[in-house]
Amino acid sequence: MELQSILLPGMVPGRPLVIAGPCSAETEEQVMETARQLHGFGIRIFRAGIWKPRTKPGSFEGVGKEGLLWLKRVKEKLGMYVATEVANTRHVHDALAAGVDILWIGARTTANPFAVQEIADALEGTDIPVLIKNPVNPDLDLWIGALERIYNAGVRKIAAIHRGFSSYDEKIYRNLPFWHIPIELRRLMPEVPILCDPSHIGGKRELVGPISQQAMDLNFDGLIVETHPNPDKAWSDTKQQVTPEMLNSILNALVIRDTHQTTESLTALRRQIDECDNHLLELLARRMRISEEIGQYKKEHNMAILQEQRYDEIIQNRIAQAEQMGMKGDFIKTVLMAIHEESVRHQMEIMNKL
């Protein structure tokens, strides 16, 4: 995939691409007031949800097609680019007819390949920038598949939006960031720009700033932030929207790291990392060989693969050791669980051999 940059005219060199505006277009007055304030702070791309996919019927589902006229007015009066979410072919046709400049595909739609393909078919022959949010669940292949479907329709101005992943667990975030997933997307598809949606990751306005900085530290290409003149009175997502003034403060406080510095001074340290990794791989290979020997013993003595007490002892003891060494217990638990899962897989293969 060889993609064009989605950076549009009017952006400040060396600064992140910023798309901002309300979760939902509520009234023409609200749309214009938000856009005027954002324009005053130098924002050039205005976003607003026209159609809102909601979990339950009866919730505010967006003003619909009428809101596209308000976006058109933002373009005419303020000269801003406008963006909105599309979830089906009708949305695409209506948005294109209204002169919307940028479309994005939401997380729930990305999770449905049939829906993405229908949108891709509707986009065929156009060259409008399309932003694709990660699916609701942490499925990198599904995200890549959506990007490829839009690309195969002939669209070349494509970018990804990282908005985090749903979880039933109690947590500080609305959607878990799982930063390793967009990092892996960048490794596999380095030509695809990645924006961060700190509003949906955080779910609280006080988290928008810290999450935005984390995204910049990870060299993300920009931000898409929900912004409302009076967030507490918003018709949707009241807790995660910031005022235009708050957004301006967040953007001014961002530290943009230098990605062009030479890394020669890191060479010695990186050699040490490589050496450590080599030792880790050798130790893991040795551990797996021992696990296979244990599996063979269990087979010969008709023993069950999983020994719950032993597994629990390993987890507890190793976490305690790791914490004494200054490492996070949760990190070590994740590593040990992955190693144990692979060990069990090896032992199951041995058990199933005739």
C-alpha positions in Angstrom: 0.0 0.0 0.0 1.5 3.3 -1.1 -0.7 6.1 0.5 -0.8 9.8 0.1 -0.5 11.9 3.2 -3.8 13.1 4.7 -2.2 16.2 6.1 -4.3 19.0 4.7 -3.4 22.7 3.9 -3.3 25.1 6.8 -1.6 22.7 9.3 1.4 23.9 11.3 4.6 22.1 10.2 6.0 19.9 13.0 2.8 19.9 14.9 0.2 17.1 15.0 -2.8 17.0 12.8 -5.8 18.0 14.9 -9.4 17.3 14.2 -11.9 18.6 16.8 -15.6 19.2 17.3 -18.6 17.9 19.2 -19.4 14.2 19.6 -22.8 15.0 18.1 -24.1 17.9 16.0 -27.0 19.0 18.2 -28.2 22.3 16.7 -27.0 24.7 14.1 -26.1 27.2 16.8 -24.1 24.7 18.7 -22.2 23.6 15.6 -21.4 27.1 14.5 -20.4 28.3 18.0 -18.0 25.3 18.5 -16.5 25.8 15.0 -16.0 29.6 15.6 -14.2 29.0 18.9 -12.0 26.2 17.4 -11.3 28.3 14.4 -10.2 31.1 16.7 -7.6 28.7 18.3 -6.3 27.7 14.9 -8.0 24.4 14.4 -8.7 23.8 10.7 -10.6 20.5 10.6 -14.0 20.4 12.3 -15.6 17.1 13.2 -19.2 16.3 14.3 -21.3 13.2 14.5 -24.4 13.4 12.3 -25.5 9.8 12.7 -24.8 8.2 16.1 -24.8 4.4 16.6 -26.2 3.8 20.1 -26.3 0.6 22.2 -30.0 0.9 23.0 -32.9 2.4 21.1 -34.4 5.6 22.5 -31.0 7.3 23.0 -30.1 10.3 20.9 -29.0 8.9 17.5 -28.0 12.1 15.8 -29.8 14.8 13.9 -29.4 13.0 10.7 -29.0 14.4 7.2 -30.1 17.9 8.3 -26.8 18.3 10.2 -24.9 18.0 7.0 -26.2 21.5 6.0 -24.7 22.8 9.3 -21.3 21.3 8.3 -21.6 22.9 4.9 -22.2 26.3 6.6 -19.0 25.8 8.7 -17.1 25.3 5.4 -18.7 28.4 3.8 -18.5 30.8 6.8 -15.2 29.7 8.3 -13.3 27.9 5.6 -12.7 24.9 7.8 -12.6 21.3 6.5 -15.4 19.2 7.9 -15.5 15.5 8.9 -18.1 13.0 10.0 -18.7 9.3 10.6 -20.4 7.1 8.1 -21.8 3.6 8.9 -23.5 2.6 5.7 -23.8 3.4 2.0 -26.6 6.0 2.5 -24.4 7.9 4.9 -21.6 7.9 2.4 -23.7 9.2 -0.5 -25.3 11.9 1.7 -22.0 13.0 3.1 -20.3 13.2 -0.4 -23.3 15.1 -1.8 -23.0 17.6 1.0 -19.3 18.2 0.3 -17.9 16.7 3.5 -14.1 16.7 3.2 -13.2 13.7 5.5 -15.0 10.6 6.5 -14.3 8.2 9.3 -15.5 4.7 10.0 -16.4 3.9 13.6 -15.2 1.1 15.8 -18.5 -0.9 15.7 -18.6 -0.6 11.9 -14.9 -1.7 11.5 -15.8 -4.8 13.4 -18.2 -5.8 10.6 -16.4 -6.7 7.3 -19.7 -6.8 5.5 -20.4 -3.2 6.5 -16.9 -2.0 5.7 -17.1 -3.6 2.2 -20.4 -1.9 1.5 -18.8 1.5 2.4 -15.8 0.6 0.3 -18.0 -0.1 -2.7 -19.8 3.2 -2.2 -16.5 5.1 -2.1 -15.2 3.5 -5.3 -14.1 6.3 -7.7 -13.7 8.9 -5.0 -10.5 10.2 -3.4 -11.8 11.6 -0.1 -9.7 11.0 2.9 -11.0 8.1 5.0 -10.1 7.5 8.6 -10.7 4.0 10.1 -11.0 3.4 13.8 -9.8 0.2 15.4 -12.5 -2.4 16.0 -14.2 -2.6 19.4 -12.2 -5.7 20.3 -8.4 -5.9 20.2 -8.2 -7.6 16.8 -5.4 -6.2 14.7 -6.2 -8.3 11.6 -9.8 -6.9 11.6 -8.4 -3.4 11.7 -5.9 -4.1 8.9 -8.6 -5.8 6.9 -10.8 -2.7 7.0 -7.9 -0.5 5.9 -7.2 -2.9 3.0 -10.9 -2.9 1.9 -10.9 0.8 1.7 -7.6 0.8 -0.2 -8.8 -1.8 -2.6 -11.7 0.6 -3.5 -9.2 3.0 -4.9 -9.0 5.3 -1.9 -5.4 6.4 -1.3 -5.8 9.0 1.5 -6.3 6.6 4.3 -5.4 6.9 8.0 -6.1 4.8 11.2 -7.6 6.1 14.4 -6.7 4.4 17.7 -9.6 4.8 20.1 -8.9 2.0 22.5 -10.6 -1.4 23.1 -13.7 -2.3 25.1 -13.5 -4.3 28.3 -15.9 -5.4 31.0 -13.3 -4.9 33.7 -13.3 -2.0 36.0 -10.6 0.4 34.8 -9.4 4.0 34.7 -10.0 4.2 31.0 -13.3 4.0 29.1 -11.5 1.9 26.5 -8.1 0.2 27.2 -5.4 1.8 25.1 -3.4 -1.4 24.5 -0.7 0.8 22.8 1.1 -2.3 21.5 -1.6 -2.8 18.9 -1.3 0.5 17.1 2.5 0.1 17.5 2.3 -3.2 15.7 0.1 -1.6 13.0 2.7 1.0 12.4 5.4 -1.7 12.1 3.3 -3.7 9.6 1.9 -0.7 7.7 4.4 2.2 8.2 2.8 4.2 5.4 -0.5 4.5 7.2 -0.8 7.7 9.4 -2.2 7.0 12.9 -4.3 9.4 14.9 -5.2 9.0 18.5 -8.7 9.5 19.9 -8.0 10.4 23.5 -11.7 11.2 24.2 -12.8 7.6 23.7 -9.8 6.0 25.3 -10.1 8.2 28.4 -13.8 8.6 28.8 -13.1 11.6 31.1 -12.0 15.0 30.1 -9.2 15.1 32.6 -7.5 12.2 30.8 -7.6 13.8 27.4 -4.3 15.7 28.0 -2.2 12.9 29.4 -3.4 10.4 26.7 -2.7 13.0 24.0 0.9 13.4 25.3 1.3 9.6 25.4 0.3 9.5 21.7 2.8 12.2 20.9 5.5 10.3 22.8 4.7 7.3 20.6 5.0 9.4 17.4 1.4 9.4 16.5 0.5 11.7 13.6 -2.3 13.5 15.1 -5.4 13.7 17.4 -9.1 13.6 17.0 -10.7 15.2 20.1 -14.4 15.6 21.1 -14.9 19.3 21.8 -18.1 21.1 23.0 -18.7 24.7 24.2 -20.7 23.3 27.2 -19.7 19.7 27.7 -21.9 19.1 30.7 -25.0 20.0 28.6 -24.0 17.9 25.6 -26.5 15.4 24.3 -24.0 12.6 24.2 -20.6 11.7 25.8 -20.8 14.6 28.3 -17.8 13.3 30.5 -15.2 13.0 27.8 -15.7 16.3 25.8 -13.5 19.3 26.5 -14.2 22.9 25.7 -12.3 24.6 22.9 -10.4 26.6 25.4 -9.4 23.4 27.3 -8.3 21.8 24.0 -6.2 24.8 23.2 -4.4 24.5 26.6 -3.9 20.8 26.0 -2.4 21.4 22.6 -0.1 24.2 23.8 1.2 22.0 26.6 2.1 19.0 24.3 5.7 18.2 24.0 6.5 17.0 20.5 9.6 14.8 20.5 12.3 15.2 17.9 12.2 12.2 15.6 15.2 13.4 13.4 18.0 13.2 16.0 20.8 10.8 15.3 20.6 7.6 17.4 24.4 6.8 17.2 24.7 7.6 20.9 22.2 4.8 21.6 24.2 2.1 19.7 26.1 0.8 22.7 22.9 0.5 24.8 21.0 -1.1 21.9 23.8 -3.7 21.6 23.2 -4.5 25.3 19.5 -4.9 24.6 20.2 -7.2 21.7 22.5 -9.3 24.0 19.8 -9.5 26.7 17.2 -10.6 24.1 19.5 -13.3 22.8 20.0 -14.6 26.3 16.2 -14.5 26.9 15.5 -16.5 23.7 18.1 -19.1 24.7 16.6 -19.4 28.2 13.1 -19.6 26.8 14.1 -22.3 24.3 15.8 -24.2 27.2 12.7 -23.8 29.3 10.5 -25.2 26.5 12.7 -28.2 26.1 12.4 -28.9 29.8 8.6 -28.5 29.6 8.6 -31.1 26.8 10.5 -33.5 29.0 7.9 -32.9 31.8 5.2 -33.5 29.3 6.7 -36.8 28.3 7.0 -37.8 31.9 3.3 -36.9 32.5 2.3 -39.0 29.5 4.3 -42.0 30.6 2.8 -41.8 34.2 -0.7 -40.9 33.0 -0.7 -37.5 34.8 -2.8 -34.5 34.0 -1.1 -31.7 32.1 -2.3 -28.9 34.3 -1.1 -29.0 37.9 -3.0 -26.1 39.5 -1.1 -25.9 42.7 2.2 -25.9 41.0 1.1 -23.2 38.5 -0.2 -21.0 41.3 3.0 -21.3 43.2 5.1 -20.3 40.2 2.9 -17.3 39.5 3.0 -16.0 43.1 6.7 -16.7 43.7 7.9 -15.2 40.4 5.8 -12.1 40.9 7.2 -11.6 44.4 10.7 -12.0 43.0 10.1 -9.6 40.1 8.7 -6.9 42.4 11.8 -7.2 44.6 13.8 -6.5 41.4 11.8 -3.4 40.7 9.5 -4.8 38.0 5.7 -4.5 37.9 3.8 -7.6 39.1 1.2 -7.3 36.4 3.8 -7.3 33.7 5.5 -10.4 35.0 2.2 -12.1 35.4 1.4 -11.4 31.7 4.8 -12.8 30.6 4.5 -15.9 32.8 1.0 -16.7 31.6 2.1 -16.5 28.0 5.0 -18.8 28.7 2.8 -21.2 30.6 0.3 -21.3 27.7 3.0 -22.2 25.3 4.4 -24.8 27.6 0.9 -26.4 27.9 0.6 -26.4 24.2 3.9 -28.3 23.8 2.8 -30.8 26.4 -0.6 -31.3 24.8 1.2 -32.1 21.5 3.2 -34.7 23.3 0.1 -36.2 24.9 -1.6 -36.5 21.6 1.3 -38.2 19.8 0.6 -41.9 19.2 
